[in-house]
Amino acid sequence: MSTPVLRSVHVHPVKAMRALARTEAEVQPWGLARDRRWAVVDSANKVVTQRRHPRMALATAEPLPDGGVSLSAPGRPTLVVEVPHPSTTLTMEIFDKPVEAVPADPAAAAWLSEYLESDVRLVHMDAPEHRRPVDPDYALPGETVSFADGYPLLVTTTASLDALNSLIAQGDHADEGPLPMNRFRPNLVVEGTAPWAEDGWKRLSVGEVTFRVARPCGRCVVTTTDQITAERGKEPLRTLARHRTSDGRVVFGQNLVPEHTGTVRVGDAVKILD
């Protein structure tokens, strides 16, 4: 078995929009820099993701130097959105949990509402150091997270994806495989491990940064969404339900919490510490 290394790094500036590959990224206490600091909410201020609007996969948010984003999508003009002033906040919900956020300029709401054909708006997390705590059942005091589903980072491995694709090839929806890694929207992708080796990880280092493994990542319908076409199928949920469950959930990948800040780079050595 070769020495594990970091194969790729991905950020998602607006939650549920297209992932962007990076050669390196700064690790902050609440996640990678520029990762999921923006989100979309509906008229009830509940978070909107590809679960409800798979076409979000086709929209891109390019981060700007000042923290803003440039939005683009099929059939829509590019829109530059500046970081809103935190003088006005709203209480949004992420999976029934309240989070304070700052609404973006109304132009962003109009742009997104027309694209998604739904009444939505864009919001920004101004102070991730105290806005949203990590699930206390799996966190240390004071740990926080961005607008990610629940934890600062998600790590996956190429060996486990290969193993999953082999299982899909043996199933009743073999024509849907092999699936690419972008179905799982990870931050860090590691190569050079055994399949499912991450099941046993408790702590690891990636280059200069160490992480605690919080829990396996439960998967939802987003993984069945083609990130290039926004079309949905049955896999990988059908195969994961047969072969990969934990605490009643289908799982793939591991959720991570940084133990300190630093920078991770493609090609960094990955060491399993515990």
Phi, psi and omega in degrees: 000130180287164178291129180298141177222161176280115183275321181205159181230137184222139174237157181228086187305318172250125180309130175082354175271180187303139176284146178243128178279142179226152176278338176203163179204145175281132176266118176256166183304329185259006178139186177291146175302136180072011181261116172055043172271351176239152177211166178248136178235157179268190184293341176264009180065027174264142184299142179246130180225187176294345175304318181262326184231084181302337180293351174298334179298336183270352180268143182239137174240108178270126180291144178253157185303330182273004181100349177285185180222152173251116184266137174216153180195159179305128177078005181238142175290154177292139180231126175269128181241122179275157176296124182286152177287136186282017180292335178238128178234165174225159177261112178259172177237131169243107181052051175072010177252131181284141179218133176280136181217167182247122181290140178279176179306143179304336178297326178291322177297317180295318180298311182290321181297320179290320181294315183270355181054046182203153181281099183224168173211165183261138178230158183235142173267110186277331187223074184296345180290345179214001184286322189216110180285151170290150178314117185298341177290342184230014185236161170266158182304134176089354181284135182232170184217155177286212175275013175301163185305321181196339187223156186301318181222159174234130177245140174229169179232146180293326180295321179289325176295319177300318179295319178296317179296328175295320178293320178299321181297338180266356186263191185271004174231042183301332182293345179277344182261174353285150181268146175278164181294336184295345174301334187259355173049051180281165168271317183237134176239126184250138174239157178099016178252172169281155176303134177064017178301329183297344177301330184261001182284140173241323175217147177210160173241143174236106186060239185267001186246138176251150183226150170259135176277121184275308182186163174297152182270116175289140185249152184230192185296340179303327181293343178272001184265120175296120186284354177260324184250343184072010177277151183248149175230208179256333184263149013266003186299323181300314182285320178300322180297332180275331191235341189223090177230152177208125181053038177080008180242149170280140188226151171200123182091173181230140175276138184239150171236125179294142175269343174196174182269172181158197180232136174251145184226142174305132183097350177301143174291141177248123182241132178271114186270327178214000000 
